[in-house]
Amino acid sequence: MENKLKVYKSDRFDLQEVSGLSLFLYPHSIHIFAKDSNGSNSCIHSYSSFIADDLDKLILSDPLLKNDLPVNVHFHQSYFILVPGVLFQPMEEAEYLAFAGEPETDPFYFNTALDSNNLQVVAGISGKLKKSLGIRFSEINYYHGSVSILSFLFKERFNLIDQEILVYSFENNMYAAAFTNQELAAFNLFEVTSQEDILKYVMILIQQLKYNRNHVRITVLGFDPALNITQDWGKSYFPNFRIIDPISNQNYTHGFKNLKSLNLFEVNWQFS
């Protein structure tokens, strides 16, 4: 595993005072947030070159992962599906995920309730990945990566207009959510490699939901340096376009610097 580690930490960071971890596994990177007893972030280890198959090696080498601590693990991957809460049945995860693509090898399934149990986010990982985590950690909570984005959107729903599309792009992927009259109308993960791809999927949503292009508000969450979406670019296609940083539900101990350079949604908002 090529080591492309960046460390962000408090000037008072003490490894012995870490009481929990949050791991965010992206398609090609991993970000480890160390938290103190108050839930504040005290250190972040960010690996910009990473694949899930290397997790067992990382657990052996990264200092933040060497102790058995409670850990929340979030997986940004395409193998997931949203199920209305009234239709969700435990033990039926494999059936729901049949619509999400090929199953993982020896799959382990998990789900998260959102929006007062009106929505279940169902996902799965390989048995190998679960085993790698279970060897080190005895208390693990599993989440799909979208739950942080969705929980933020449900929190902010009453600040949305009647037609709103929100996107978060990262590592050649993009979450896109559409809200009609402040109710979730569509949500998916798309592969994107260019500004044109983002425009394509936004236009598809506008057409499918019969939105008015001159009225719908397009909101980009954060900044993706690879695609370099700018206010001028967005305004050239949509009169009602904005780029915002998510509000924050995260606390940091004293001395953190350059966090914005991570360009990571979870720096500001994490599901809890």
C-alpha positions as a Markdown table, in Angstrom:
| # | Residue | x | y | z |
|---|---|---|---|---|
| 1 | Met | 0.0 | 0.0 | 0.0 |
| 2 | Glu | 1.4 | 3.3 | -1.1 |
| 3 | Asn | 1.6 | 5.6 | 1.9 |
| 4 | Lys | 0.1 | 9.0 | 1.1 |
| 5 | Leu | -0.7 | 10.1 | 4.6 |
| 6 | Lys | -1.6 | 13.6 | 5.7 |
| 7 | Val | -2.0 | 14.3 | 9.4 |
| 8 | Tyr | -4.3 | 17.0 | 10.9 |
| 9 | Lys | -4.2 | 17.3 | 14.7 |
| 10 | Ser | -4.7 | 19.4 | 17.7 |
| 11 | Asp | -1.7 | 20.9 | 19.3 |
| 12 | Arg | -2.8 | 19.1 | 22.4 |
| 13 | Phe | -3.3 | 15.7 | 20.8 |
| 14 | Asp | -2.6 | 12.7 | 23.1 |
| 15 | Leu | -3.1 | 9.2 | 21.6 |
| 16 | Gln | -3.9 | 7.9 | 25.1 |
| 17 | Glu | -7.0 | 10.2 | 25.3 |
| 18 | Val | -8.6 | 8.9 | 22.1 |
| 19 | Ser | -11.9 | 7.2 | 23.1 |
| 20 | Gly | -13.4 | 6.5 | 19.7 |
| 21 | Leu | -12.9 | 6.5 | 16.0 |
| 22 | Ser | -14.8 | 7.3 | 12.8 |
| 23 | Leu | -13.6 | 5.8 | 9.6 |
| 24 | Phe | -14.7 | 7.1 | 6.2 |
| 25 | Leu | -13.9 | 4.7 | 3.3 |
| 26 | Tyr | -14.1 | 6.4 | -0.1 |
| 27 | Pro | -13.4 | 4.6 | -3.4 |
| 28 | His | -9.7 | 5.6 | -3.4 |
| 29 | Ser | -9.1 | 7.1 | 0.0 |
| 30 | Ile | -9.7 | 6.6 | 3.7 |
| 31 | His | -10.0 | 9.2 | 6.5 |
| 32 | Ile | -9.7 | 8.3 | 10.2 |
| 33 | Phe | -11.1 | 10.7 | 12.7 |
| 34 | Ala | -9.9 | 10.2 | 16.3 |
| 35 | Lys | -12.4 | 11.5 | 19.0 |
| 36 | Asp | -11.9 | 12.3 | 22.6 |
| 37 | Ser | -14.3 | 11.5 | 25.4 |
| 38 | Asn | -16.5 | 14.5 | 24.5 |
| 39 | Gly | -16.8 | 13.5 | 20.9 |
| 40 | Ser | -14.6 | 16.2 | 19.7 |
| 41 | Asn | -12.1 | 15.5 | 16.9 |
| 42 | Ser | -8.5 | 15.5 | 18.1 |
| 43 | Cys | -6.7 | 14.0 | 15.1 |
| 44 | Ile | -7.3 | 13.0 | 11.5 |
| 45 | His | -5.3 | 10.6 | 9.4 |
| 46 | Ser | -6.1 | 11.0 | 5.7 |
| 47 | Tyr | -4.8 | 8.5 | 3.1 |
| 48 | Ser | -5.3 | 9.8 | -0.4 |
| 49 | Ser | -4.3 | 6.4 | -2.0 |
| 50 | Phe | -6.2 | 3.5 | -0.5 |
| 51 | Ile | -8.3 | 0.5 | -1.5 |
| 52 | Ala | -10.5 | -1.5 | 0.8 |
| 53 | Asp | -8.5 | -4.7 | 0.3 |
| 54 | Asp | -5.6 | -3.0 | 2.1 |
| 55 | Leu | -7.5 | -2.3 | 5.3 |
| 56 | Asp | -6.0 | -5.2 | 7.2 |
| 57 | Lys | -2.5 | -3.8 | 6.5 |
| 58 | Leu | -3.5 | -0.3 | 7.5 |
| 59 | Ile | -4.9 | -1.6 | 10.8 |
| 60 | Leu | -1.5 | -3.0 | 11.6 |
| 61 | Ser | 0.4 | 0.1 | 10.6 |
| 62 | Asp | -1.6 | 3.2 | 11.5 |
| 63 | Pro | -1.2 | 4.4 | 15.2 |
| 64 | Leu | -4.8 | 5.5 | 15.5 |
| 65 | Leu | -6.0 | 2.0 | 14.6 |
| 66 | Lys | -3.8 | 0.0 | 17.0 |
| 67 | Asn | -6.2 | 0.0 | 20.0 |
| 68 | Asp | -9.5 | -1.7 | 20.4 |
| 69 | Leu | -11.8 | 1.4 | 20.5 |
| 70 | Pro | -15.5 | 1.9 | 19.6 |
| 71 | Val | -15.5 | 2.7 | 15.9 |
| 72 | Asn | -18.1 | 4.0 | 13.3 |
| 73 | Val | -17.3 | 2.9 | 9.8 |
| 74 | His | -18.8 | 4.6 | 6.8 |
| 75 | Phe | -18.5 | 3.1 | 3.3 |
| 76 | His | -18.9 | 5.3 | 0.2 |
| 77 | Gln | -19.8 | 2.7 | -2.4 |
| 78 | Ser | -22.4 | 1.9 | -5.1 |
| 79 | Tyr | -23.7 | -1.2 | -3.4 |
| 80 | Phe | -26.6 | 0.4 | -1.5 |
| 81 | Ile | -30.3 | 1.1 | -1.8 |
| 82 | Leu | -32.9 | 3.3 | -0.1 |
| 83 | Val | -36.0 | 1.5 | 1.2 |
| 84 | Pro | -39.2 | 3.3 | 2.5 |
| 85 | Gly | -39.5 | 2.6 | 6.2 |
| 86 | Val | -43.0 | 1.2 | 5.9 |
| 87 | Leu | -41.8 | -1.4 | 3.5 |
| 88 | Phe | -38.6 | -2.4 | 5.2 |
| 89 | Gln | -38.4 | -5.9 | 6.6 |
| 90 | Pro | -35.3 | -7.2 | 8.5 |
| 91 | Met | -33.5 | -10.1 | 7.0 |
| 92 | Glu | -34.6 | -9.1 | 3.5 |
| 93 | Glu | -31.5 | -7.0 | 2.7 |
| 94 | Ala | -30.3 | -9.4 | 0.0 |
| 95 | Glu | -33.6 | -9.0 | -1.8 |
| 96 | Tyr | -33.5 | -5.2 | -1.7 |
| 97 | Leu | -29.9 | -5.1 | -2.8 |
| 98 | Ala | -30.6 | -7.2 | -5.8 |
| 99 | Phe | -31.5 | -3.9 | -7.5 |
| 100 | Ala | -28.1 | -2.4 | -6.6 |
| 101 | Gly | -25.9 | -4.7 | -8.6 |
| 102 | Glu | -23.8 | -7.8 | -8.1 |
| 103 | Pro | -23.6 | -8.9 | -4.4 |
| 104 | Glu | -20.4 | -8.8 | -2.4 |
| 105 | Thr | -18.5 | -12.0 | -1.7 |
| 106 | Asp | -19.9 | -13.6 | 1.5 |
| 107 | Pro | -21.8 | -10.4 | 2.1 |
| 108 | Phe | -22.5 | -8.8 | 5.5 |
| 109 | Tyr | -25.6 | -6.5 | 5.4 |
| 110 | Phe | -26.5 | -3.5 | 7.5 |
| 111 | Asn | -29.0 | -0.7 | 7.5 |
| 112 | Thr | -29.6 | 2.7 | 9.0 |
| 113 | Ala | -32.9 | 4.4 | 9.7 |
| 114 | Leu | -33.3 | 8.1 | 8.8 |
| 115 | Asp | -36.0 | 10.7 | 8.8 |
| 116 | Ser | -37.8 | 9.4 | 11.8 |
| 117 | Asn | -37.7 | 5.8 | 10.4 |
| 118 | Asn | -39.3 | 6.9 | 7.2 |
| 119 | Leu | -36.3 | 5.8 | 5.2 |
| 120 | Gln | -33.8 | 2.9 | 5.6 |
| 121 | Val | -30.4 | 3.0 | 3.9 |
| 122 | Val | -29.5 | -0.7 | 3.2 |
| 123 | Ala | -25.9 | -1.7 | 2.2 |
| 124 | Gly | -23.5 | -4.5 | 2.3 |
| 125 | Ile | -19.8 | -5.2 | 2.4 |
| 126 | Ser | -17.7 | -8.3 | 1.8 |
| 127 | Gly | -17.1 | -10.8 | 4.6 |
| 128 | Lys | -13.4 | -10.2 | 4.2 |
| 129 | Leu | -13.7 | -6.5 | 4.9 |
| 130 | Lys | -15.9 | -7.2 | 7.9 |
| 131 | Lys | -13.4 | -9.8 | 9.2 |
| 132 | Ser | -10.5 | -7.3 | 8.8 |
| 133 | Leu | -12.4 | -4.8 | 11.1 |
| 134 | Gly | -13.6 | -7.4 | 13.5 |
| 135 | Ile | -10.1 | -8.7 | 14.2 |
| 136 | Arg | -9.1 | -5.3 | 15.7 |
| 137 | Phe | -12.3 | -3.8 | 16.9 |
| 138 | Ser | -15.0 | -5.4 | 19.2 |
| 139 | Glu | -17.5 | -2.5 | 19.0 |
| 140 | Ile | -18.3 | -1.5 | 15.4 |
| 141 | Asn | -21.2 | 0.4 | 13.9 |
| 142 | Tyr | -21.5 | 0.0 | 10.1 |
| 143 | Tyr | -23.0 | 2.7 | 7.9 |
| 144 | His | -23.3 | 3.5 | 4.2 |
| 145 | Gly | -21.5 | 6.8 | 3.4 |
| 146 | Ser | -24.6 | 8.4 | 2.2 |
| 147 | Val | -26.2 | 8.5 | 5.7 |
| 148 | Ser | -24.1 | 11.6 | 6.6 |
| 149 | Ile | -25.2 | 13.4 | 3.4 |
| 150 | Leu | -28.8 | 12.4 | 3.8 |
| 151 | Ser | -29.0 | 13.2 | 7.5 |
| 152 | Phe | -27.6 | 16.7 | 6.7 |
| 153 | Leu | -30.2 | 17.2 | 4.0 |
| 154 | Phe | -33.1 | 16.1 | 6.2 |
| 155 | Lys | -31.8 | 18.5 | 8.9 |
| 156 | Glu | -31.8 | 21.3 | 6.3 |
| 157 | Arg | -34.9 | 20.4 | 4.3 |
| 158 | Phe | -37.0 | 23.4 | 5.5 |
| 159 | Asn | -34.3 | 25.7 | 4.2 |
| 160 | Leu | -34.8 | 24.2 | 0.7 |
| 161 | Ile | -37.1 | 25.7 | -1.9 |
| 162 | Asp | -39.9 | 23.7 | -3.7 |
| 163 | Gln | -37.6 | 22.4 | -6.4 |
| 164 | Glu | -34.0 | 21.7 | -5.3 |
| 165 | Ile | -31.2 | 19.5 | -6.5 |
| 166 | Leu | -28.1 | 19.0 | -4.3 |
| 167 | Val | -24.9 | 17.3 | -5.3 |
| 168 | Tyr | -21.7 | 16.2 | -3.6 |
| 169 | Ser | -18.9 | 15.1 | -5.9 |
| 170 | Phe | -15.8 | 13.1 | -4.9 |
| 171 | Glu | -13.3 | 10.8 | -6.6 |
| 172 | Asn | -15.2 | 10.4 | -9.9 |
| 173 | Asn | -18.5 | 9.9 | -8.1 |
| 174 | Met | -21.4 | 12.2 | -7.2 |
| 175 | Tyr | -24.3 | 11.9 | -4.8 |
| 176 | Ala | -27.3 | 13.7 | -6.2 |
| 177 | Ala | -30.5 | 14.4 | -4.2 |
| 178 | Ala | -33.7 | 16.0 | -5.4 |
| 179 | Phe | -36.3 | 17.5 | -3.1 |
| 180 | Thr | -39.8 | 18.5 | -4.2 |
| 181 | Asn | -41.7 | 20.7 | -1.7 |
| 182 | Gln | -39.0 | 19.7 | 0.9 |
| 183 | Glu | -39.6 | 16.0 | 0.5 |
| 184 | Leu | -37.0 | 13.6 | -0.9 |
| 185 | Ala | -37.9 | 12.8 | -4.5 |
| 186 | Ala | -34.7 | 11.1 | -5.8 |
| 187 | Phe | -31.3 | 10.1 | -4.5 |
| 188 | Asn | -28.5 | 8.2 | -6.2 |
| 189 | Leu | -24.8 | 7.8 | -6.7 |
| 190 | Phe | -23.4 | 8.4 | -10.2 |
| 191 | Glu | -20.0 | 8.0 | -11.8 |
| 192 | Val | -18.7 | 11.4 | -13.0 |
| 193 | Thr | -15.4 | 12.3 | -14.6 |
| 194 | Ser | -16.2 | 15.8 | -15.9 |
| 195 | Gln | -18.3 | 18.9 | -15.4 |
| 196 | Glu | -20.3 | 17.7 | -18.4 |
| 197 | Asp | -21.3 | 14.5 | -16.5 |
| 198 | Ile | -22.6 | 16.5 | -13.6 |
| 199 | Leu | -24.6 | 18.7 | -16.0 |
| 200 | Lys | -26.0 | 15.5 | -17.7 |
| 201 | Tyr | -27.3 | 13.9 | -14.5 |
| 202 | Val | -28.7 | 17.2 | -13.2 |
| 203 | Met | -30.6 | 17.7 | -16.4 |
| 204 | Ile | -31.9 | 14.1 | -16.3 |
| 205 | Leu | -33.3 | 14.8 | -12.8 |
| 206 | Ile | -34.8 | 18.1 | -14.0 |
| 207 | Gln | -36.6 | 16.3 | -16.8 |
| 208 | Gln | -37.7 | 13.3 | -14.9 |
| 209 | Leu | -39.2 | 15.4 | -12.1 |
| 210 | Lys | -40.6 | 18.0 | -14.4 |
| 211 | Tyr | -38.7 | 20.8 | -12.7 |
| 212 | Asn | -38.5 | 24.3 | -14.2 |
| 213 | Arg | -34.8 | 24.9 | -15.2 |
| 214 | Asn | -35.2 | 28.6 | -14.6 |
| 215 | His | -36.6 | 28.1 | -11.2 |
| 216 | Val | -35.0 | 24.9 | -9.7 |
| 217 | Arg | -32.1 | 25.6 | -7.3 |
| 218 | Ile | -28.9 | 23.7 | -7.9 |
| 219 | Thr | -26.8 | 23.4 | -4.7 |
| 220 | Val | -23.3 | 22.1 | -4.8 |
| 221 | Leu | -22.0 | 20.9 | -1.4 |
| 222 | Gly | -18.4 | 21.8 | -0.9 |
| 223 | Phe | -15.6 | 21.8 | -3.5 |
| 224 | Asp | -14.2 | 19.0 | -5.6 |
| 225 | Pro | -10.8 | 20.1 | -6.9 |
| 226 | Ala | -10.8 | 17.5 | -9.6 |
| 227 | Leu | -13.9 | 18.9 | -11.3 |
| 228 | Asn | -13.4 | 22.6 | -10.3 |
| 229 | Ile | -17.1 | 23.5 | -10.3 |
| 230 | Thr | -17.3 | 27.3 | -10.0 |
| 231 | Gln | -20.1 | 29.8 | -9.4 |
| 232 | Asp | -19.6 | 31.2 | -12.9 |
| 233 | Trp | -19.8 | 27.7 | -14.5 |
| 234 | Gly | -23.1 | 26.9 | -12.7 |
| 235 | Lys | -24.7 | 30.2 | -13.4 |
| 236 | Ser | -24.0 | 29.8 | -17.1 |
| 237 | Tyr | -26.5 | 26.9 | -17.1 |
| 238 | Phe | -28.9 | 27.6 | -14.1 |
| 239 | Pro | -30.0 | 31.0 | -12.9 |
| 240 | Asn | -30.5 | 29.6 | -9.4 |
| 241 | Phe | -27.2 | 28.0 | -8.6 |
| 242 | Arg | -25.0 | 28.1 | -5.5 |
| 243 | Ile | -22.0 | 26.5 | -3.8 |
| 244 | Ile | -22.2 | 26.1 | -0.1 |
| 245 | Asp | -20.2 | 24.5 | 2.7 |
| 246 | Pro | -22.4 | 22.3 | 4.9 |
| 247 | Ile | -23.2 | 23.6 | 8.3 |
| 248 | Ser | -21.1 | 21.9 | 11.0 |
| 249 | Asn | -22.1 | 19.5 | 13.7 |
| 250 | Gln | -18.4 | 18.7 | 14.4 |
| 251 | Asn | -16.2 | 20.0 | 17.1 |
| 252 | Tyr | -12.4 | 20.2 | 17.0 |
| 253 | Thr | -9.9 | 20.5 | 19.8 |
| 254 | His | -7.6 | 23.5 | 19.8 |
| 255 | Gly | -5.0 | 23.9 | 17.1 |
| 256 | Phe | -6.4 | 22.3 | 13.9 |
| 257 | Lys | -5.1 | 23.9 | 10.7 |
| 258 | Asn | -5.8 | 23.5 | 7.0 |
| 259 | Leu | -8.9 | 21.3 | 7.4 |
| 260 | Lys | -10.6 | 22.9 | 4.4 |
| 261 | Ser | -7.9 | 21.5 | 2.2 |
| 262 | Leu | -9.3 | 18.0 | 2.8 |
| 263 | Asn | -12.4 | 18.9 | 0.7 |
| 264 | Leu | -14.3 | 16.3 | 2.7 |
| 265 | Phe | -18.0 | 16.5 | 3.6 |
| 266 | Glu | -17.4 | 14.8 | 6.9 |
| 267 | Val | -15.1 | 17.5 | 8.1 |
| 268 | Asn | -18.3 | 19.6 | 8.6 |
| 269 | Trp | -21.0 | 17.0 | 9.1 |
| 270 | Gln | -21.1 | 13.4 | 10.3 |
| 271 | Phe | -24.1 | 11.1 | 11.0 |
| 272 | Ser | -24.5 | 10.4 | 14.7 |
